[in-house]
Amino acid sequence: MFGFDLDYDEEQNFHRRLSLFILFVSPLAAIHMLLKPSATYGKHLTAGQKKAPGDQKSSPSTNDVASNGNSSNPSASSLRQRRGLSDNEKTHSDTGNGVATTNGTTQQQKQEKHQFGPLLPASLAWVVFESPCWIWAVICLYDFYYGNGENDGPKVLPFRNQMLLGWFTFHYLYRALWYPLVMVRQTEQKNSQKSWPLGIAVAAWFYCTMNGYLQARGLTRFNVPSQDDNQFWFGIMCTMVGFYIVITSDKILLRLKHEKQQKMALRQSKGSSNGSSSHYTVPRGGLFEYVSSPHYFGEMIEWAGFCIANNYSLASFSFLVLTASNLVPRAIQTHTWYKEKFSGKREDAGDDPDENVDYSQLGRKAIIPFIL
C-alpha cells in the first residue's frame, strides 16, 4: 500500500515524487476553479441571474402548480379542472414552454442535478472525504512502533514530530467527525440538505488520501521538524491562531444559519409572507467584518504555521500550496456570490433586514483582510 513495501530510499523517492505531483497540479486546479466557477459549499453563483419563468414562486396561501408564465390562461385552467387534476400533480401546458410541475417537485429536481453527479448530504460527505487523513496518522504510527523497520530496539518518535502529527490528527478528527456529526447536524434540516456533488466528494477523498499519507508518513519516517526553537514555536503559534480563526468562524456561520432557520419557521407558523424565504444571511462578527471567508483565511494560516514548524518540508509545503489553490478561488467565488445575493433593497425581501444589505458597501475582502 503506497510505499510501505519499499525500502527506505525507494519510499523516500516515492514520497518526494508524490509531493511534487501535488505541487504541479495545485496551480492547474486553481486556474480551473477560477475560470469555471461552480457551486461553493452549497452556494451557487446564480444570484444575479434572472429566474426562468417556470421557477416563479407560487403564492404562499395556495398550493397551485408552478406556472410557465401563463398560469392565468383561462383555457388552461378550465382544462385542468375538466381533467380533475389535483394541485400537486404535474400538468402539461399548451403554451409552448413544456411541462410545469409543483414548486416542491421543481426544487427537488434541481437539488438532485449537478454536473459532477448526484448530491450527497453535507455531513456524510465531510465524514467520508476528510477521514483518510486521521486514518493515515493511525496507520503510520502503528507501523512506526510495530512495523518491521531497519533499526532494532525500542522506537521513540521525537517530541516535535509527535506535536505536529498530533495536531494534524486533531485537526482532521475535528473536521471529519466533530464538525459534520455534531456542529453541522445541529443546523441541518430533518431531511438532511444535499449540497455535495458525488464527483467533488470523490476528488476530495482522493486528495485527502494522498495528503494523509504524505504528512503522516513524513513525520514518522522522513521529515525532521525545525530544530530552531524560534522557528518551530513561531510555526506552532501560527497553527493554533489559524485553527482558532477556523473554529470561531465555523461557529458564527452555524449560529447564523440556526437563527435564520428559526426566523423562517416562525414566519411559516404565523402564516406570514412578509419576509424573504432565503436560507442565507450576511455573516457578522469576528473576521467576517473584514473578509467573506475567514475560515478559509484561518486554515491557510494554520497550515502555513505547520509548514514553518515542519522546517518547510516538501510534503508540508505541497499541502500549503494546494490548500491555498483550493481555498482562494472558493473564497473569491463566495465573495462574488455574497455581492450578487445581497445587492441592496430587493422586492422579494419584505421587511427582513438581512435581505436588504448592499454587501459591496461593507468594504470586505474575499479572504485576506485589506488585501484580497
N, C-alpha and C positions, 0 to 999 in steps of 0.2 A: 504494500500500500504506500503510495507516493515513493519516498526514497528509503523506507525503513529496511529494505533488503539489500541496500548498497553499503559499501564500506564508507569510512569517514570522508575521504577525499571525493569519492563519487557523489555521495549525497550532498556534500557541501557545494559541489559544482551544480547539481540539480537545484538546490535551494537558491543559488545565485541566479541561475537562468530563469527560474520561475519569478523571482523578484524583478528581473529585467523585463520579462514579458509584461508584468503588470504596469511597470513604468512606461512601456511602449504603448499599451492600449489605453492608458488613462487619458491622454490628451485627445485621442480619437473619440473616446466616449463623451468627453466634454463637448467637443465640436458637434457631434451628432445631436446631443441634447439641446445645444443652443440653436442649431439650425432647424431642428424638428421638435418643437415643444410638444409635450404630451401631458397627460394627467399627472399632477404632483400631489401624492398622498391624498387622493380623494377630491382634489380641486381640479376643475377643468377650465382651460383657458377659453371660455366661451362667454364671459360676462359681457363683452362688448358686441357680441354678435346678435343679430335680430332673431327672434324666435320664429320658427316656422309656423304657418297658420295652424297646423294640426297640433301644435304644442300649447295653444292658448288655454289658460286655466278656466275651468268652469266655475260657475257661481258657487260659493261655499254653502248656499242654502239648498242646493239641488244636487242630484246625482246624475245629471244629464251626461250623455256621452260627449267626448271631446269632439269639437267640430273641426271642419276644414276651412272655416271662414264663412260658410254658407249654411250654418245650422238653423238659421231663422227662415230658410226656404220653406214656404207653406206646403208645397207639394211633397218635399222630402219628409216633413213632419207628419203629414197625413198618411203617407205611405208606411212610415214606421208604425203608426197607430193601427192601420188596417192589418199589418202583418203580425201585430201583437207582440212586438219585441219589447223586452224589459229594458230598463235604463242601463243595466250593467252588461248588456250583450253587445257584441260587435255589430256594427251596421255598415252597409255599403251605401255610399253616396253617389248619385249620378251626376255630380257637378264636375267630375273630371280630375279630382285630386286623390283618388284611391280610397283605401279602407280607413275608416275612422274608428277608434277604439275608446274605451273608457280612459279617463285620465290616469288611473292607477295602473291599468294594463300598459299604457304607453310608457310610463315611468319605469315599470318593471322591465320592459323590453330594452329600454335604453340602458338600464343598470346592468343587464346581463351581457351587453355587447361591448367589446373593446377590441382594438386592433391586435392586442397581444394575448387574446384568449379570454376565457370566462373569468369572471371576477370572484375573488375569494374574500371571506370575512377578514377584516384587518387584523384582528387578534390572532387568528390562525396563521396568517401569512407571516406575521412577525416571529412567532414561535418557530416556524419551520425554517425560515431562511437565516435567522440570526444564531440559531443553536449550534451550528458546526464550530463556531469559534471557541465556546467554552468546552465543547466535547473534545476538540483537539488538545486543549490545555490538559484535560484529564488523561488523554491517551499518551501525550508526550511526557507528562510527569511519571506515569506508570512505567513507561519504557526507560526513563532515566534511572529510576530506583530499582526496577525489577527486570529490565531487559538484559540482553546479552551484549554488554559493552566490551570495549577493548581493555579497560582497566579492571584489575581485581580489587577487592576490598570494599568497604562501605563508601557510599557516594553521598556527598553533601552539596546541594545546589547553593551557589553563592547567594548571600543575603540580598544583594541588589537585583540579581536575576529573579529571586523569589518575589521581591516587591513589584517588579514590572510585570511578571507573569501573573501575580496575584491581582494586580489592578486590571490587566487585560481580561482575566476571567471574571472579575467582579462586574466590570462594565457590561459584558455580554450576558451574564446572568441577569443583570438588571434589564437589559434591552430585550432579551429573548424570553424572559419569564415574568419578572415583576411588572414591567411596563405593559405588555399586552394582556396578561392574565389578571392583573389587579387594577392598574390605573385606567387602561382603555376600557375594560369591562364595566367599570363604574359608570361610564357615559354612553356605552353602546346601547342602542335600542334593542328591544327584545328579539326583533327579527334579525339582529346581527347585520349591520350595514356592510355591504360588499363594496370594497373600494380598491382591492389589489388585483390587477390582472395576473393570471397564472404565469404568463411568459416573463413578466418582470420579477415575480417572486422566484421563479426558477433561476433566472440570471443572477439575482442577489444571493441565492443559496450557493450557486456555483462559485461566486467570488468569495463569500464567507468561508467556504470550504478551503479554498486556496490560501486565503489570508490567515485563517486559523492555524493552518499547518505552518506557514512561514513564521508567524510570531511565536507560536508555542515551541516549535522545533528549534528556532533560532535561539531562544532564551534557555533551552535545556541542553543545547549541544554546540551551537556555533557562536552566538553573539556574546560579546563581553561589554556590559554597560560601562559608561564613563567612570573612570577612576578618579576624575577630578571632582572633589566634593562640591564645589560651587556649581559646576555644570550639571551634575547629577541632581542636586536638590533644587536647582532652579527649574529643571525639567519636571521634577515631581510636583513642584508648586504650580506650574502651568497646567499640568494634567488635572490636578484637583480643582483649580479655578475653572477650567473648562468644563469639567463634569458638573460643578455646581451651577454653572450657567445652563447647562443642558437640562438638569433635573428641575430647576426652578421654572424654566421656560415651559417644559412639558406640563408642569402642574398648572401654570397660568392658562395654557391652552385648554386643558381638560376641564378646568373650573369654568372657564367662559363657555365652553360647549355645554356643560351641565346646566348653567344658568340660562342659556339660550333655549335649551330644550324645555326647561321649566316654564319659561315665558310663553313658548308656543303651546304647551299643554294647557296652561291657564287660559289662554285666549280660546282654545278649542272648547274647553269645558264651559266657558261663558257664552259660547256661540258667537264670539266677536270676530268680525272680519276687518277690524281697524288695526292693521299691522301686517308686516311682511311675513311670508311663510319661509323665508330663508333660514337655513341652519347656521349661517355664518355671521360673525360679528367682528368688529375691529379689535384686535388684542390690545390690552392696556397693561401697563405695569412692567417693572424690570427693564431689561434691554429692549423690550418691544417698543419703548418710546423712541428708540434710535434706529432699529433695524426691523425688517419684516420677519426675519428668520433667526432670532438669537440662539435658538437651539442648534442650528447648523454652525453658527459662529463659535459657540461653545465647544462643539465637537471638534472643529478644526484646531482650536487652541489646545484641547485635551490631547489630541494625537501629535500635535507639534511638540508639546512637552514630552510625550512618550518617546518621540524620535530623538530629542535632545538628550534625555536621560539615557537612552539606549546607544549613545555615542554615534548617532547618525548612521546606524547600520543600514545596509541596503534594503533589508526586509521592512524595517520600520519606516524608512524614507518612502518606499513604494506605497506603503499603507497611507501615509500622509498625503502623497500626491493623488492617489485615487480617491481618497476621501474628499479632497478639495475639488477634484474633477467632477465628482458626483454632486456635491452639495452646493457649489457656487452656481451652476446652471439651474438647479432646483430652486435656489433662493431667488434668482432673477425671475424665474417663471412665477413663483409665488408672489413676488413684489408686483409683477405685471398684473397678475390676477386680482390682487387687492385694489390696485388703482382702477381697474376696469369694473370690478364689482361694486366698489364704493366710490362713486364719482359725483357725489352731491345729491341734492334732492331728487328723488325718483317718485313717479306717480304711484307705483305699487307699494311704496314703503309705509304708507299710513303714518301713524304717529310714533313709530319706532325710531328713537334717536340713533340706534346702531346702524340703521339703513340710510341715514341722511348725512353721512360723513363724506367729505371730499378728501379721500386718502392722500392724493397728491399734494395737499396743502399741509400735511403733517410733518414734512421735512425728513422723513425716514429714508434710510438707505436700504439696500437689499439684504446685505449680510455683514459687512464690516462698517462699524459706526463712522460716519463722516467721510468715508472713502468710497465704498462700493455698495 
